[in-house]
């Protein structure tokens, strides 16, 4: 079993920055095929990928956040961050931490990010 706990959401302004954190209860990045990342779901929309980071240090970003958001991890290898810069109102959503851990997907409970114009 794996637990993921997000923090760092809240209210931001357009053009500003916020940083999200996700702490896993186990070390994720000891296996190259495991990953941790962030998804988001805006009201009335489907959940979508924001950014992921694999045990092999590969990153993947959704097109609308590439160049504005940065995913990173902290050693020990069970914490990931999402640095969100140049925020836009359309970034408003519930952000979920997600992990692919030895073939199973786990989700955090989510943290609300609201960006005012």
N, CA, C and O atoms as a DFTB+ gen file, in Angstrom:
468 C
 N C O
     1  1       0.843      -1.185       0.000
     2  2       0.000       0.000       0.000
     3  2       0.880       1.237       0.000
     4  3       1.959       1.250       0.593
     5  1       0.411       2.261      -0.665
     6  2       1.163       3.500      -0.789
     7  2       0.236       4.659      -0.470
     8  3      -0.892       4.707      -0.961
     9  1       0.695       5.577       0.333
    10  2      -0.076       6.780       0.627
    11  2       0.640       7.996       0.062
    12  3       1.866       8.099       0.114
    13  1      -0.150       8.909      -0.476
    14  2       0.365      10.142      -1.054
    15  2      -0.348      11.312      -0.385
    16  3      -1.577      11.336      -0.309
    17  1       0.418      12.269       0.092
    18  2      -0.163      13.406       0.786
    19  2       0.319      14.692       0.125
    20  3       1.514      14.983       0.082
    21  1      -0.646      15.452      -0.388
    22  2      -0.318      16.717      -1.057
    23  2      -0.410      17.884      -0.072
    24  3      -1.119      17.827       0.932
    25  1       0.319      18.923      -0.392
    26  2       0.203      20.179       0.338
    27  2       0.647      21.310      -0.577
    28  3       1.276      21.083      -1.610
    29  1       0.309      22.527      -0.181
    30  2       0.805      23.699      -0.890
    31  2      -0.180      24.380      -1.804
    32  3       0.163      25.385      -2.428
    33  1      -1.391      23.872      -1.907
    34  2      -2.375      24.545      -2.741
    35  2      -2.830      25.834      -2.093
    36  3      -2.369      26.203      -1.013
    37  1      -3.733      26.508      -2.761
    38  2      -4.258      27.752      -2.219
    39  2      -4.593      28.724      -3.312
    40  3      -4.851      28.349      -4.456
    41  1      -4.583      29.980      -2.939
    42  2      -4.967      31.048      -3.859
    43  2      -3.723      31.725      -4.400
    44  3      -2.842      32.130      -3.641
    45  1      -3.657      31.847      -5.726
    46  2      -2.568      32.556      -6.358
    47  2      -3.112      33.606      -7.315
    48  3      -4.296      33.609      -7.651
    49  1      -2.247      34.474      -7.737
    50  2      -2.636      35.513      -8.693
    51  2      -2.048      35.208     -10.055
    52  3      -1.001      34.572     -10.173
    53  1      -2.737      35.672     -11.075
    54  2      -2.214      35.504     -12.427
    55  2      -0.821      36.125     -12.511
    56  3      -0.595      37.256     -12.080
    57  1       0.098      35.356     -13.076
    58  2       1.476      35.806     -13.164
    59  2       2.320      35.446     -11.952
    60  3       3.541      35.604     -11.969
    61  1       1.672      34.963     -10.905
    62  2       2.377      34.610      -9.689
    63  2       2.820      33.166      -9.676
    64  3       2.810      32.488     -10.704
    65  1       3.211      32.700      -8.494
    66  2       3.755      31.353      -8.338
    67  2       3.157      30.655      -7.126
    68  3       2.779      31.288      -6.140
    69  1       3.083      29.353      -7.229
    70  2       2.746      28.478      -6.116
    71  2       3.598      27.223      -6.238
    72  3       4.050      26.875      -7.330
    73  1       3.817      26.545      -5.115
    74  2       4.538      25.287      -5.154
    75  2       3.742      24.225      -4.414
    76  3       3.314      24.426      -3.277
    77  1       3.555      23.105      -5.072
    78  2       2.881      21.965      -4.486
    79  2       3.917      20.923      -4.066
    80  3       4.971      20.787      -4.687
    81  1       3.597      20.201      -3.016
    82  2       4.450      19.116      -2.541
    83  2       3.629      17.850      -2.408
    84  3       2.438      17.899      -2.100
    85  1       4.263      16.729      -2.639
    86  2       3.618      15.435      -2.445
    87  2       4.631      14.519      -1.773
    88  3       5.731      14.301      -2.281
    89  1       4.245      13.997      -0.639
    90  2       5.095      13.074       0.092
    91  2       4.490      11.683       0.007
    92  3       3.312      11.483       0.303
    93  1       5.311      10.726      -0.402
    94  2       4.876       9.331      -0.488
    95  2       5.335       8.579       0.749
    96  3       6.343       8.915       1.369
    97  1       4.569       7.558       1.087
    98  2       4.898       6.778       2.289
    99  2       6.013       5.773       2.037
   100  3       6.523       5.162       2.977
   101  1       6.396       5.596       0.773
   102  2       7.499       4.699       0.415
   103  2       8.394       5.393      -0.595
   104  3       7.988       6.362      -1.236
   105  1       9.595       4.898      -0.731
   106  2      10.508       5.446      -1.725
   107  2      10.094       4.979      -3.109
   108  3      10.128       3.789      -3.421
   109  1       9.708       5.933      -3.921
   110  2       9.179       5.622      -5.238
   111  2      10.281       5.377      -6.262
   112  3      10.184       4.466      -7.084
   113  1      11.307       6.179      -6.206
   114  2      12.245       6.253      -7.323
   115  2      13.380       5.252      -7.245
   116  3      14.388       5.388      -7.938
   117  1      13.215       4.254      -6.406
   118  2      14.216       3.189      -6.371
   119  2      14.045       2.224      -7.533
   120  3      14.917       1.390      -7.779
   121  1      12.943       2.326      -8.242
   122  2      12.680       1.464      -9.402
   123  2      12.432       2.336     -10.597
   124  3      11.605       3.246     -10.548
   125  1      13.146       2.069     -11.681
   126  2      13.148       2.978     -12.823
   127  2      11.777       3.166     -13.447
   128  3      11.502       4.222     -14.018
   129  1      10.916       2.171     -13.351
   130  2       9.608       2.266     -14.003
   131  2       8.533       2.879     -13.113
   132  3       7.424       3.151     -13.574
   133  1       8.855       3.095     -11.845
   134  2       7.900       3.808     -10.999
   135  2       7.902       5.283     -11.370
   136  3       8.874       5.795     -11.927
   137  1       6.815       5.953     -11.057
   138  2       6.807       7.389     -11.277
   139  2       5.930       8.101     -10.256
   140  3       5.115       7.477      -9.577
   141  1       6.104       9.373     -10.160
   142  2       5.225      10.254      -9.388
   143  2       4.933      11.465     -10.242
   144  3       5.750      11.888     -11.060
   145  1       3.755      12.011     -10.034
   146  2       3.433      13.181     -10.831
   147  2       2.165      13.852     -10.362
   148  3       1.607      13.541      -9.310
   149  1       1.741      14.775     -11.178
   150  2       0.589      15.603     -10.852
   151  2      -0.425      15.575     -11.983
   152  3      -0.086      15.663     -13.163
   153  1      -1.665      15.451     -11.581
   154  2      -2.799      15.591     -12.477
   155  2      -3.686      16.685     -11.905
   156  3      -3.552      17.059     -10.740
   157  1      -4.574      17.187     -12.714
   158  2      -5.514      18.192     -12.239
   159  2      -6.870      17.996     -12.861
   160  3      -7.013      17.432     -13.946
   161  1      -7.872      18.481     -12.135
   162  2      -9.241      18.387     -12.630
   163  2      -9.953      19.689     -12.324
   164  3     -10.139      20.063     -11.166
   165  1     -10.344      20.364     -13.379
   166  2     -11.112      21.597     -13.256
   167  2     -12.600      21.258     -13.246
   168  3     -12.994      20.198     -13.731
   169  1     -13.417      22.133     -12.707
   170  2     -14.867      21.859     -12.668
   171  2     -15.427      21.581     -14.053
   172  3     -15.206      22.348     -14.990
   173  1     -16.147      20.488     -14.172
   174  2     -16.778      20.142     -15.429
   175  2     -15.855      19.543     -16.466
   176  3     -16.262      19.301     -17.603
   177  1     -14.605      19.302     -16.078
   178  2     -13.641      18.754     -17.029
   179  2     -13.080      17.430     -16.516
   180  3     -13.200      17.099     -15.336
   181  1     -12.472      16.694     -17.422
   182  2     -11.847      15.440     -17.036
   183  2     -10.488      15.705     -16.384
   184  3      -9.854      16.737     -16.604
   185  1     -10.076      14.745     -15.585
   186  2      -8.757      14.844     -14.979
   187  2      -7.696      14.727     -16.068
   188  3      -7.799      13.882     -16.957
   189  1      -6.672      15.583     -15.994
   190  2      -5.643      15.575     -17.018
   191  2      -4.257      15.576     -16.388
   192  3      -4.055      16.051     -15.271
   193  1      -3.312      15.028     -17.144
   194  2      -1.931      15.020     -16.707
   195  2      -1.375      16.436     -16.703
   196  3      -1.647      17.230     -17.604
   197  1      -0.592      16.736     -15.672
   198  2       0.130      18.010     -15.626
   199  2       1.617      17.753     -15.846
   200  3       2.227      18.322     -16.752
   201  1       2.191      16.899     -15.018
   202  2       3.618      16.600     -15.137
   203  2       3.927      15.305     -14.401
   204  3       3.322      15.006     -13.371
   205  1       4.869      14.541     -14.934
   206  2       5.302      13.320     -14.265
   207  2       6.822      13.228     -14.278
   208  3       7.505      13.837     -15.101
   209  1       7.323      12.437     -13.328
   210  2       8.764      12.220     -13.187
   211  2       8.969      10.746     -12.884
   212  3       8.369      10.209     -11.953
   213  1       9.818      10.090     -13.671
   214  2      10.021       8.660     -13.496
   215  2      11.264       8.370     -12.659
   216  3      12.079       9.247     -12.374
   217  1      11.370       7.093     -12.281
   218  2      12.561       6.669     -11.567
   219  2      13.819       6.814     -12.395
   220  3      14.922       6.906     -11.857
   221  1      13.648       6.834     -13.715
   222  2      14.772       7.066     -14.605
   223  2      15.023       8.529     -14.876
   224  3      15.809       8.881     -15.756
   225  1      14.354       9.389     -14.118
   226  2      14.516      10.839     -14.216
   227  2      13.969      11.450     -15.504
   228  3      14.396      12.528     -15.919
   229  1      13.047      10.773     -16.115
   230  2      12.380      11.355     -17.285
   231  2      11.208      12.206     -16.823
   232  3      10.481      11.825     -15.905
   233  1      11.026      13.348     -17.452
   234  2       9.898      14.213     -17.146
   235  2       8.967      14.296     -18.348
   236  3       9.376      14.125     -19.496
   237  1       7.722      14.561     -18.046
   238  2       6.723      14.731     -19.092
   239  2       5.780      15.828     -18.631
   240  3       5.327      15.826     -17.487
   241  1       5.485      16.771     -19.526
   242  2       4.630      17.900     -19.190
   243  2       3.482      18.017     -20.187
   244  3       3.626      17.732     -21.375
   245  1       2.362      18.438     -19.670
   246  2       1.248      18.801     -20.538
   247  2       1.633      20.072     -21.282
   248  3       2.326      20.929     -20.734
   249  1       1.192      20.193     -22.507
   250  2       1.659      21.298     -23.359
   251  2       1.401      22.675     -22.745
   252  3       2.242      23.567     -22.855
   253  1       0.264      22.852     -22.110
   254  2      -0.093      24.193     -21.638
   255  2       0.728      24.630     -20.425
   256  3       0.730      25.811     -20.080
   257  1       1.425      23.694     -19.773
   258  2       2.215      24.069     -18.601
   259  2       3.717      24.020     -18.879
   260  3       4.513      24.505     -18.075
   261  1       4.103      23.438     -20.009
   262  2       5.526      23.321     -20.298
   263  2       6.159      24.710     -20.384
   264  3       5.657      25.594     -21.078
   265  1       7.263      24.883     -19.669
   266  2       7.925      26.179     -19.619
   267  2       7.457      27.047     -18.468
   268  3       8.097      28.045     -18.137
   269  1       6.346      26.673     -17.859
   270  2       5.840      27.436     -16.705
   271  2       5.914      26.624     -15.412
   272  3       6.163      27.173     -14.339
   273  1       5.698      25.325     -15.521
   274  2       5.705      24.438     -14.357
   275  2       6.960      23.564     -14.403
   276  3       7.448      23.203     -15.473
   277  1       7.465      23.237     -13.217
   278  2       8.630      22.374     -13.123
   279  2       8.397      21.318     -12.050
   280  3       8.069      21.633     -10.906
   281  1       8.572      20.064     -12.441
   282  2       8.460      18.979     -11.472
   283  2       9.857      18.584     -11.045
   284  3      10.773      18.524     -11.865
   285  1      10.020      18.314      -9.762
   286  2      11.327      17.925      -9.246
   287  2      11.128      17.010      -8.051
   288  3      10.017      16.850      -7.544
   289  1      12.218      16.419      -7.617
   290  2      12.119      15.537      -6.461
   291  2      13.231      15.847      -5.474
   292  3      14.264      16.421      -5.819
   293  1      12.984      15.449      -4.243
   294  2      13.924      15.681      -3.161
   295  2      14.397      14.337      -2.630
   296  3      13.602      13.426      -2.396
   297  1      15.717      14.232      -2.442
   298  2      16.235      13.047      -1.777
   299  2      16.032      13.185      -0.274
   300  3      16.252      14.289       0.225
   301  1      15.637      12.186       0.491
   302  2      15.280      10.845       0.054
   303  2      14.165      10.852      -0.974
   304  3      13.402      11.811      -1.094
   305  1      14.093       9.755      -1.712
   306  2      13.340       9.769      -2.950
   307  2      11.864       9.514      -2.754
   308  3      11.299       8.628      -3.395
   309  1      11.235      10.266      -1.890
   310  2       9.809      10.049      -1.720
   311  2       9.020      11.351      -1.689
   312  3       7.891      11.373      -1.199
   313  1       9.593      12.434      -2.201
   314  2       8.914      13.725      -2.245
   315  2       9.082      14.342      -3.620
   316  3      10.191      14.412      -4.150
   317  1       7.985      14.786      -4.188
   318  2       8.048      15.537      -5.436
   319  2       7.403      16.895      -5.238
   320  3       6.506      17.070      -4.414
   321  1       7.881      17.839      -6.010
   322  2       7.368      19.190      -5.991
   323  2       6.863      19.566      -7.377
   324  3       7.331      19.048      -8.391
   325  1       5.919      20.457      -7.395
   326  2       5.495      21.071      -8.638
   327  2       5.585      22.570      -8.437
   328  3       4.752      23.169      -7.758
   329  1       6.599      23.167      -9.030
   330  2       6.765      24.610      -8.995
   331  2       5.953      25.197     -10.138
   332  3       6.201      24.897     -11.306
   333  1       5.004      26.018      -9.803
   334  2       4.101      26.589     -10.801
   335  2       4.357      28.091     -10.889
   336  3       4.057      28.833      -9.954
   337  1       4.897      28.522     -11.989
   338  2       5.195      29.931     -12.222
   339  2       4.320      30.486     -13.338
   340  3       3.737      29.740     -14.125
   341  1       4.243      31.801     -13.385
   342  2       3.425      32.462     -14.403
   343  2       2.023      31.839     -14.458
   344  3       1.540      31.444     -15.519
   345  1       1.402      31.766     -13.310
   346  2       0.082      31.148     -13.208
   347  2      -0.946      31.870     -14.062
   348  3      -0.879      33.081     -14.275
   349  1      -1.895      31.087     -14.541
   350  2      -3.000      31.615     -15.327
   351  2      -4.320      31.179     -14.687
   352  3      -4.370      30.143     -14.024
   353  1      -5.376      31.950     -14.877
   354  2      -6.668      31.557     -14.299
   355  2      -7.093      30.151     -14.733
   356  3      -7.757      29.445     -13.974
   357  1      -6.716      29.744     -15.940
   358  2      -7.091      28.407     -16.412
   359  2      -6.319      27.296     -15.712
   360  3      -6.583      26.119     -15.957
   361  1      -5.372      27.645     -14.850
   362  2      -4.697      26.640     -14.031
   363  2      -5.526      26.266     -12.809
   364  3      -5.169      25.344     -12.076
   365  1      -6.619      26.966     -12.587
   366  2      -7.484      26.672     -11.454
   367  2      -8.048      25.263     -11.557
   368  3      -8.676      24.906     -12.553
   369  1      -7.820      24.472     -10.527
   370  2      -8.252      23.071     -10.533
   371  2      -7.897      22.444      -9.187
   372  3      -7.195      23.037      -8.367
   373  1      -8.397      21.243      -8.988
   374  2      -7.891      20.405      -7.907
   375  2      -6.708      19.621      -8.464
   376  3      -6.824      18.948      -9.488
   377  1      -5.591      19.713      -7.792
   378  2      -4.374      19.041      -8.234
   379  2      -4.180      17.775      -7.399
   380  3      -4.216      17.804      -6.169
   381  1      -3.975      16.677      -8.099
   382  2      -3.819      15.380      -7.461
   383  2      -2.413      14.843      -7.689
   384  3      -1.883      14.892      -8.799
   385  1      -1.833      14.340      -6.636
   386  2      -0.587      13.596      -6.759
   387  2      -0.936      12.165      -7.147
   388  3      -1.886      11.582      -6.626
   389  1      -0.165      11.616      -8.054
   390  2      -0.400      10.273      -8.532
   391  2       0.921       9.546      -8.621
   392  3       1.947      10.141      -8.948
   393  1       0.895       8.245      -8.327
   394  2       2.100       7.445      -8.477
   395  2       1.775       6.124      -9.141
   396  3       0.769       5.485      -8.832
   397  1       2.633       5.728     -10.050
   398  2       2.658       4.372     -10.582
   399  2       3.745       3.647      -9.804
   400  3       4.934       3.925      -9.964
   401  1       3.320       2.714      -8.959
   402  2       4.233       2.070      -8.018
   403  2       4.135       0.572      -8.227
   404  3       3.150      -0.061      -7.845
   405  1       5.153       0.020      -8.831
   406  2       5.209      -1.412      -9.126
   407  2       3.909      -1.898      -9.775
   408  3       3.319      -2.899      -9.367
   409  1       3.493      -1.157     -10.792
   410  2       2.374      -1.572     -11.610
   411  2       1.002      -1.146     -11.128
   412  3       0.009      -1.371     -11.820
   413  1       0.926      -0.544      -9.971
   414  2      -0.366      -0.079      -9.456
   415  2      -0.362       1.439      -9.362
   416  3       0.663       2.064      -9.091
   417  1      -1.545       2.017      -9.595
   418  2      -1.692       3.460      -9.545
   419  2      -2.311       3.876      -8.222
   420  3      -3.289       3.289      -7.760
   421  1      -1.724       4.891      -7.630
   422  2      -2.208       5.431      -6.372
   423  2      -2.434       6.929      -6.534
   424  3      -1.732       7.611      -7.280
   425  1      -3.439       7.418      -5.809
   426  2      -3.794       8.839      -5.873
   427  2      -3.791       9.453      -4.484
   428  3      -4.122       8.799      -3.495
   429  1      -3.413      10.710      -4.430
   430  2      -3.630      11.490      -3.239
   431  2      -5.053      12.030      -3.221
   432  3      -5.833      11.788      -4.142
   433  1      -5.378      12.759      -2.167
   434  2      -6.742      13.281      -2.031
   435  2      -6.956      14.579      -2.794
   436  3      -8.095      14.983      -3.025
   437  1      -5.894      15.218      -3.179
   438  2      -6.013      16.437      -3.960
   439  2      -5.863      17.700      -3.133
   440  3      -6.130      17.717      -1.932
   441  1      -5.432      18.750      -3.802
   442  2      -5.310      20.062      -3.172
   443  2      -5.803      21.117      -4.170
   444  3      -5.467      21.081      -5.353
   445  1      -6.601      22.047      -3.666
   446  2      -7.212      23.045      -4.541
   447  2      -6.217      24.163      -4.863
   448  3      -5.544      24.697      -3.981
   449  1      -6.149      24.493      -6.134
   450  2      -5.384      25.657      -6.586
   451  2      -6.355      26.587      -7.303
   452  3      -7.029      26.184      -8.252
   453  1      -6.422      27.819      -6.848
   454  2      -7.290      28.812      -7.461
   455  2      -6.452      30.013      -7.869
   456  3      -5.739      30.592      -7.048
   457  1      -6.540      30.381      -9.134
   458  2      -5.760      31.498      -9.651
   459  2      -6.711      32.619     -10.041
   460  3      -7.592      32.437     -10.881
   461  1      -6.524      33.763      -9.431
   462  2      -7.367      34.917      -9.730
   463  2      -6.709      35.775     -10.805
   464  3      -5.486      35.850     -10.915
   465  1      -7.558      36.411     -11.584
   466  2      -7.036      37.250     -12.683
   467  2      -6.756      38.662     -12.231
   468  3      -6.316      39.489     -13.030
